[in-house]
Amino acid sequence: MILKDVDFNNYFKNYPNDEGYFGRYGGCFVSDELKAAMREINDAYFNICQSRRFISELRRIRKEFQGRPTPITHLERLSNQIGNVHIYAKREDLNHSGAHKLNHCMGEALLAKYMGKKKVIAETGAGQHGVALATAAAHFGLECDIYMGSVDIKKQAPNVARMKILGANVVEVTHGLATLKEAVDAAFEAYAKEYKDAIYCIGSVLGPHPFPMMVRDFQHVVGEESREQFLEMTGYLPDSIVACVGGGSNAAGFFSGFLNDPVDIYGVEPLGRGATLGDHAASLNYGTEGVMHGFNSIMLKDENGEPAPVYSVASGLDYPSSGPEHAFWQELGRVKYDVIDDEEAIDAFFRLSRLEGIIPAIESSHAVAYAMKLAKEKKHGSILLCLSGRGDKDMDYVLENFPMK
Ligand SMILES: Cc1ncc(COP(=O)(O)O)c(C=O)c1O
């Protein structure tokens, strides 16, 4: 498929380019000192991660430790309630530690081990990336510092407990809105001081090059498995695929398996309380081009051009930008980015729980809600959604805040 001069047959060879650009988006906007550290990670990624030894070790880990491949489930009762469209879910909630995040954490931590680093550092929003990295660090015997905003620490208490049990050091971030953006700021600051002994393991397809590429590549397993499993299950490719987009890692891995196929691709951003700036985190739908956290993408800005305050009921989605590759796919017209608000996501959370016996993460509930909407519109065919994680972390919060459901 050729779309606006992009040959998706050779997509992974060409994107990103050597400087880390997906078209105009991406790059590496950091100090000269950190640029050298990024170059070290980039070289290690190409030399180590492409080696046969690394690939076969990661394959074994995915199978024996993570429990991959995760299955695809036909959501029959949900589909029947809506109409004639068959909705399916790729079950990343069944990946060890409860979400897709472990896919890139095991890759990043294995790379850290090969590079001789002693510590991994990261930020977390919903706590899923923090739990996944703490899991990987425990598995490989690495120290682990996780930066987390105080608002999220309160909201995602079960994940904070899990990180601590796994031996991670949870560092509370109290400045600004004390959510995901501030956690990224603080983790980057810490990394700048410790980069000789530590490696930053970013939680999504964000940050300076090579992180958006590395995280996408480690998450590609989701798209690769999905394509193969869906074909085997049904004999066809799905008509549409859907994933939620915070920073964009589950979506990038999932979508990257279908870029060259006649499949409609939908990314779902959080509309939160509505379209007013400050009430949502739908950066690709409402943002403009800008640089933040070391990369150029589409972001939500305040009147001074600084990252705007953002909000979503899903802690893992409230970030004022998205990965540069998503900005590129949007510009190409290959992926359509749309929105789901808090209320629709919470409705989907309960519907999937009660109709299918699967409690989804509130982040993933955005994808479920959008698949339900799409199924109503499309009348027939199939939709495969990425169920990026399980909702155990959200249960106390949902019951406390949505008691009438
Ligand atoms: C279950 C789940 N899904 C999705 C996300 C959003 O991240 P991304 O857009 O990088 O997949 C998160 C983030 O914490 C998450 O925990």
The ligand as a Gaussian input file, in Angstrom:
#p B3LYP/6-31G(d) Opt

LIG

0 1
 C       -3.566000      -0.634000      30.738000
 C       -3.018000       0.561000      30.060000
 N       -3.370000       0.802000      28.778000
 C       -2.892000       1.879000      28.109000
 C       -2.036000       2.773000      28.717000
 C       -1.564000       3.954000      27.940000
 O       -0.242000       3.855000      27.544000
 P        0.146000       3.676000      26.021000
 O       -0.623000       4.697000      25.256000
 O        1.603000       3.931000      26.016000
 O       -0.209000       2.298000      25.614000
 C       -1.627000       2.556000      30.053000
 C       -0.701000       3.465000      30.722000
 O       -0.404000       3.371000      31.870000
 C       -2.138000       1.424000      30.728000
 O       -1.807000       1.160000      32.011000

